[in-house]
């Protein structure tokens, strides 16, 4: 008899979970897509932290924040949103990532890279949706992340990786994270659920190696960018590039604003994946705004803070002097009109 009651309770609970998931589905989507996510459970311990020895003189620190995490890393907001909850534009919330204090304050510390990985459900950020898409804005210490928004498609889990400047973490060994869900909305249109946020720090404690200097970069074109212009950046300094005299290479991560008001990874935005110092004109479009992050990497894998370079909005063509052509096209007709007016006035006087 007890076994029958337990079976009945299990069936009822599954049915209620599916119904609730259907009720919280995106208004702009079709079908009970959220029913899939209710079968996924986070088993991570509160504020899971690990340090892995990579065997090459470097270590990787990870910290996972999710619905099971405790204060001061995370407190469920009173607005009903939060980790593990399908949350709307009026259910924004925050959490804290902390770097191990003993490591962070070690005088021999060298940071090789800092990343934030966020796993989210049903992020309808497809660029083809334009301004009607979902824009879940992510910041760390009040600073825009790059990409600016979570990236992913409707009805699936997606992982967005953000590169973080090392200085932002090392100033207090803490990152105050915040998500502004469907940031342009004034009613419940789009929603998302965060499974977890993971801080990943690669570092060494050797003390004999220092990270390269932050690169100095020049962009081309420097001003107006025409539709047939390739985009490129060149390293101009510093010299030497590394305090230890090590050989240095450079990593390039390209982003593009395709009219969303924030930068997306170039590949996700449908412009191709570029990992070098340039983007061909065939991969850009009028009204695009491009940006690149340039990071110096030494022979030991240590990385500099990245330098961020933004190009101006792409236009059909540029004036001969490099200015955006709209201004001359307005001035010339006005000059012609004034000239005609003067001629008419002169004839009247005669």
C-alpha positions as CSV (number, residue, x, y, z in Angstrom):
1,X,0.0,0.0,0.0
2,X,2.8,2.4,0.9
3,X,4.6,1.6,-2.4
4,X,1.4,2.5,-4.3
5,X,1.1,5.8,-2.4
6,X,4.7,6.7,-3.1
7,X,4.3,6.0,-6.8
8,X,1.1,8.1,-7.0
9,X,2.9,11.1,-5.3
10,X,5.8,10.8,-7.7
11,X,3.5,10.9,-10.7
12,X,1.6,13.9,-9.3
13,X,4.8,15.8,-8.6
14,X,6.1,15.3,-12.1
15,X,2.8,16.5,-13.6
16,X,2.8,19.6,-11.4
17,X,6.4,20.4,-12.4
18,X,5.6,20.1,-16.1
19,X,2.5,22.3,-15.8
20,X,4.5,25.0,-13.9
21,X,7.2,25.0,-16.5
22,X,4.6,25.5,-19.2
23,X,3.1,28.5,-17.4
24,X,6.5,30.2,-17.2
25,X,7.3,29.8,-20.9
26,X,8.5,32.8,-23.0
27,X,5.5,34.7,-24.3
28,X,7.3,34.9,-27.7
29,X,8.1,31.2,-27.9
30,X,6.0,28.1,-28.7
31,X,5.5,25.0,-26.6
32,X,6.3,24.0,-23.1
33,X,10.1,24.5,-23.5
34,X,10.7,25.1,-19.8
35,X,9.5,21.5,-19.1
36,X,12.8,20.2,-20.2
37,X,14.8,22.3,-17.7
38,X,12.8,21.1,-14.7
39,X,14.5,17.7,-15.1
40,X,17.9,19.3,-14.6
41,X,19.1,19.5,-10.9
42,X,22.2,21.1,-9.6
43,X,24.2,18.9,-7.3
44,X,27.0,21.3,-6.7
45,X,27.8,22.1,-3.0
46,X,27.4,25.7,-1.8
47,X,30.0,27.9,-3.4
48,X,32.1,25.0,-4.8
49,X,35.8,25.9,-4.9
50,X,38.6,23.8,-6.3
51,X,42.3,24.3,-7.1
52,X,43.9,22.0,-9.6
53,X,47.7,21.6,-10.1
54,X,48.1,21.5,-13.9
55,X,51.6,19.9,-13.6
56,X,53.3,22.7,-15.6
57,X,53.9,25.2,-12.9
58,X,50.4,26.6,-13.2
59,X,47.2,26.2,-11.2
60,X,43.6,26.6,-12.0
61,X,41.2,27.9,-9.4
62,X,37.4,27.6,-10.0
63,X,34.5,28.8,-8.0
64,X,30.9,27.9,-8.9
65,X,28.0,29.9,-7.6
66,X,24.5,28.5,-8.0
67,X,21.1,28.3,-6.2
68,X,22.8,26.2,-3.4
69,X,25.4,28.9,-2.6
70,X,25.3,30.9,0.6
71,X,26.0,34.5,1.6
72,X,28.1,36.4,1.0
73,X,28.5,34.8,-2.4
74,X,24.7,34.6,-3.1
75,X,21.4,35.4,-1.5
76,X,18.2,34.7,-3.3
77,X,16.5,38.1,-4.1
78,X,13.2,39.0,-2.6
79,X,11.7,39.7,-6.1
80,X,11.2,36.0,-6.8
81,X,14.1,35.6,-9.3
82,X,17.5,34.0,-8.9
83,X,19.6,31.0,-9.8
84,X,17.5,28.0,-10.7
85,X,14.4,30.1,-11.3
86,X,13.0,31.2,-14.7
87,X,13.3,34.9,-14.1
88,X,11.9,38.0,-15.9
89,X,12.9,41.6,-16.5
90,X,11.7,42.7,-13.0
91,X,13.6,39.9,-11.2
92,X,17.2,41.0,-11.7
93,X,19.8,39.8,-9.1
94,X,23.5,39.6,-8.2
95,X,26.1,37.4,-6.7
96,X,29.8,37.6,-5.7
97,X,32.8,35.7,-7.0
98,X,35.8,35.6,-4.6
99,X,39.4,34.5,-5.4
100,X,41.1,32.5,-2.7
101,X,42.5,35.1,-0.4
102,X,45.7,33.2,0.4
103,X,46.5,32.9,-3.3
104,X,45.3,36.4,-4.2
105,X,47.6,38.1,-1.7
106,X,50.6,35.9,-2.4
107,X,53.5,38.2,-3.5
108,X,54.7,35.6,-6.0
109,X,51.3,35.4,-7.8
110,X,51.1,35.8,-11.6
111,X,47.7,35.7,-13.2
112,X,47.6,34.1,-16.6
113,X,43.9,34.5,-17.3
114,X,40.5,35.2,-15.7
115,X,37.2,34.1,-17.1
116,X,33.6,33.9,-16.1
117,X,31.4,31.2,-17.5
118,X,27.6,31.4,-17.2
119,X,25.3,28.6,-18.1
120,X,21.8,29.8,-18.9
121,X,18.5,28.4,-20.3
122,X,16.5,29.8,-23.1
123,X,18.5,32.9,-24.0
124,X,16.7,34.2,-27.1
125,X,19.7,36.4,-28.2
126,X,19.8,35.4,-31.8
127,X,21.0,38.5,-33.7
128,X,18.4,38.1,-36.4
129,X,15.7,39.0,-33.8
130,X,17.1,42.5,-33.8
131,X,15.8,44.9,-31.1
132,X,13.0,42.4,-30.5
133,X,15.4,39.9,-29.0
134,X,16.3,39.1,-25.4
135,X,19.2,41.1,-23.9
136,X,20.4,39.9,-20.6
137,X,23.1,42.4,-19.5
138,X,26.0,41.1,-17.4
139,X,28.3,43.3,-15.4
140,X,31.2,42.7,-13.0
141,X,32.0,45.5,-10.5
142,X,29.6,47.6,-12.5
143,X,31.6,47.3,-15.7
144,X,30.2,45.8,-18.9
145,X,31.4,42.4,-19.7
146,X,32.4,41.3,-23.2
147,X,30.2,40.1,-24.8
148,X,27.8,42.5,-23.1
149,X,24.9,40.1,-23.1
150,X,24.3,36.4,-22.5
151,X,24.5,34.5,-25.8
152,X,22.3,31.6,-26.7
153,X,19.2,30.4,-28.6
154,X,15.7,29.7,-27.5
155,X,14.8,26.4,-25.8
156,X,18.4,25.3,-25.1
157,X,21.1,25.5,-22.5
158,X,24.0,27.8,-23.6
159,X,27.4,28.7,-22.1
160,X,28.7,32.3,-22.4
161,X,32.4,32.9,-21.7
162,X,33.5,36.3,-20.6
163,X,37.2,37.4,-20.4
164,X,37.9,39.5,-17.3
165,X,40.7,42.0,-17.0
166,X,43.0,40.7,-14.2
167,X,43.1,44.2,-12.5
168,X,39.3,44.0,-11.9
169,X,39.8,40.9,-9.8
170,X,43.0,41.7,-8.0
171,X,41.9,45.1,-6.7
172,X,40.0,43.4,-3.9
173,X,40.0,39.7,-4.9
174,X,36.3,39.9,-5.5
175,X,33.9,40.4,-8.5
176,X,30.4,41.7,-7.9
177,X,28.3,40.2,-10.6
178,X,24.9,41.3,-11.7
179,X,22.3,40.3,-14.4
180,X,19.8,42.8,-15.8
181,X,17.3,40.4,-17.4
182,X,15.7,41.5,-20.7
183,X,17.1,45.0,-20.0
184,X,15.1,47.0,-22.5
185,X,11.7,45.5,-21.4
186,X,8.9,47.2,-19.6
187,X,6.7,44.1,-19.3
188,X,7.3,40.3,-19.1
189,X,8.3,39.4,-22.6
190,X,11.5,37.3,-22.3
191,X,12.9,35.3,-19.4
192,X,15.9,33.1,-18.6
193,X,17.3,30.8,-15.9
194,X,20.9,30.7,-14.8
195,X,22.2,27.3,-13.8
196,X,25.5,28.5,-12.5
197,X,28.3,31.1,-12.8
198,X,31.8,29.9,-12.7
199,X,35.0,31.9,-12.0
200,X,38.1,30.3,-13.6
201,X,41.5,31.7,-12.8
202,X,44.7,30.3,-14.2
203,X,47.8,31.4,-12.3
204,X,51.3,30.5,-11.1
205,X,53.2,31.1,-7.8
206,X,56.7,30.7,-9.2
207,X,57.6,34.3,-8.6
208,X,60.4,34.3,-11.2
209,X,58.0,35.2,-14.1
210,X,55.9,38.3,-14.6
211,X,53.1,38.8,-17.0
212,X,53.7,40.8,-20.1
213,X,53.0,44.5,-20.3
214,X,49.6,45.6,-21.6
215,X,49.9,46.0,-25.3
216,X,49.7,49.4,-27.1
217,X,47.6,49.1,-30.2
218,X,46.8,51.2,-33.3
219,X,43.7,50.6,-35.4
220,X,43.1,50.9,-39.1
221,X,41.0,52.7,-40.3
222,X,41.6,55.1,-37.5
223,X,38.5,57.2,-38.2
224,X,35.8,56.6,-40.8
225,X,35.2,53.0,-41.8
226,X,33.7,52.4,-45.2
227,X,31.9,49.2,-46.2
228,X,34.8,48.1,-48.4
229,X,37.4,48.7,-45.6
230,X,39.2,45.8,-43.9
231,X,39.6,46.2,-40.1
232,X,43.0,45.7,-38.6
233,X,45.1,46.5,-35.5
234,X,48.8,46.7,-35.1
235,X,51.0,46.4,-32.0
236,X,52.9,49.6,-31.5
237,X,54.4,48.9,-28.0
238,X,55.6,48.8,-25.4
239,X,59.3,47.9,-26.1
240,X,60.2,45.6,-24.4
241,X,56.9,43.9,-24.4
242,X,57.7,41.7,-21.4
243,X,59.5,42.6,-18.1
244,X,61.5,39.3,-18.2
245,X,62.5,39.7,-21.8
246,X,60.4,36.7,-22.9
247,X,59.1,36.3,-26.4
248,X,55.5,37.5,-26.6
249,X,52.6,36.5,-28.8
250,X,49.2,38.1,-29.1
251,X,45.6,36.9,-28.8
252,X,42.7,38.7,-30.5
253,X,39.1,38.4,-29.6
254,X,36.7,40.2,-31.9
255,X,33.2,41.5,-31.1
256,X,30.5,43.3,-33.1
257,X,27.4,45.3,-32.4
258,X,25.0,44.5,-35.1
259,X,22.4,47.0,-33.9
260,X,21.6,45.4,-30.5
261,X,23.3,48.3,-28.6
262,X,26.0,45.9,-27.2
263,X,28.8,43.7,-28.4
264,X,28.4,40.0,-29.3
265,X,31.1,37.5,-30.3
266,X,31.7,37.9,-34.0
267,X,30.9,34.2,-34.7
268,X,27.6,34.3,-32.7
269,X,26.6,37.5,-34.5
270,X,27.0,35.7,-37.9
271,X,30.1,37.6,-39.0
272,X,32.6,34.7,-38.9
273,X,35.1,33.7,-36.2
274,X,38.3,35.9,-36.4
275,X,41.3,35.1,-34.2
276,X,43.9,37.2,-36.0
277,X,44.7,40.9,-36.1
278,X,42.3,41.7,-39.0
279,X,38.7,41.3,-40.3
280,X,38.2,41.3,-44.1
281,X,35.6,43.7,-45.5
282,X,33.6,40.8,-46.8
283,X,32.7,39.9,-43.2
284,X,31.4,43.3,-42.2
285,X,28.2,45.2,-43.0
286,X,27.1,48.8,-43.0
287,X,26.0,50.0,-39.5
288,X,28.2,47.4,-37.8
289,X,30.4,48.6,-34.9
290,X,33.4,46.4,-34.3
291,X,35.7,46.0,-31.3
292,X,38.7,43.8,-30.5
293,X,40.5,42.8,-27.3
294,X,44.2,42.3,-27.6
295,X,46.1,40.3,-25.0
296,X,49.9,39.7,-24.8
297,X,51.0,36.2,-23.8
298,X,54.5,35.2,-22.9
299,X,56.3,31.9,-23.4
300,X,55.1,30.6,-20.0
301,X,51.5,31.3,-20.7
302,X,51.2,34.4,-18.5
303,X,48.8,37.0,-20.0
304,X,48.7,40.8,-19.8
305,X,45.6,42.8,-19.1
306,X,43.9,43.2,-22.5
307,X,43.7,46.4,-24.5
308,X,40.3,47.1,-26.0
309,X,39.9,48.9,-29.3
310,X,36.6,50.1,-30.8
311,X,36.0,51.1,-34.4
312,X,33.4,53.7,-35.5
313,X,30.1,52.6,-37.1
314,X,30.6,51.4,-40.7
315,X,29.1,53.6,-43.5
316,X,28.6,53.1,-47.2
317,X,31.6,55.2,-48.1
318,X,33.9,57.8,-46.6
319,X,34.8,61.3,-47.8
320,X,38.2,61.8,-49.3
321,X,39.5,63.4,-46.1
322,X,38.3,60.4,-44.1
323,X,35.2,62.1,-42.6
324,X,31.8,60.5,-42.6
325,X,30.2,61.7,-45.8
326,X,26.8,62.7,-44.5
327,X,28.0,66.2,-43.5
328,X,29.3,67.3,-46.9
329,X,26.2,66.0,-48.6
330,X,24.1,68.4,-46.5
331,X,26.4,71.4,-46.8
332,X,26.6,71.4,-50.6
333,X,22.9,71.6,-51.2
334,X,22.6,74.4,-48.7
335,X,25.4,76.3,-50.4
336,X,23.6,75.9,-53.7
337,X,20.3,77.1,-52.3
338,X,22.1,80.2,-50.8
339,X,23.8,80.9,-54.1
340,X,20.5,80.8,-56.0
341,X,18.9,83.1,-53.4
342,X,21.7,85.6,-53.9
343,X,21.3,85.6,-57.7
344,X,17.5,86.2,-57.4
345,X,18.1,89.0,-54.9
346,X,20.7,90.6,-57.2
347,X,18.3,90.5,-60.2
348,X,15.6,92.2,-58.2
349,X,18.0,95.0,-57.2
350,X,18.9,95.5,-60.8
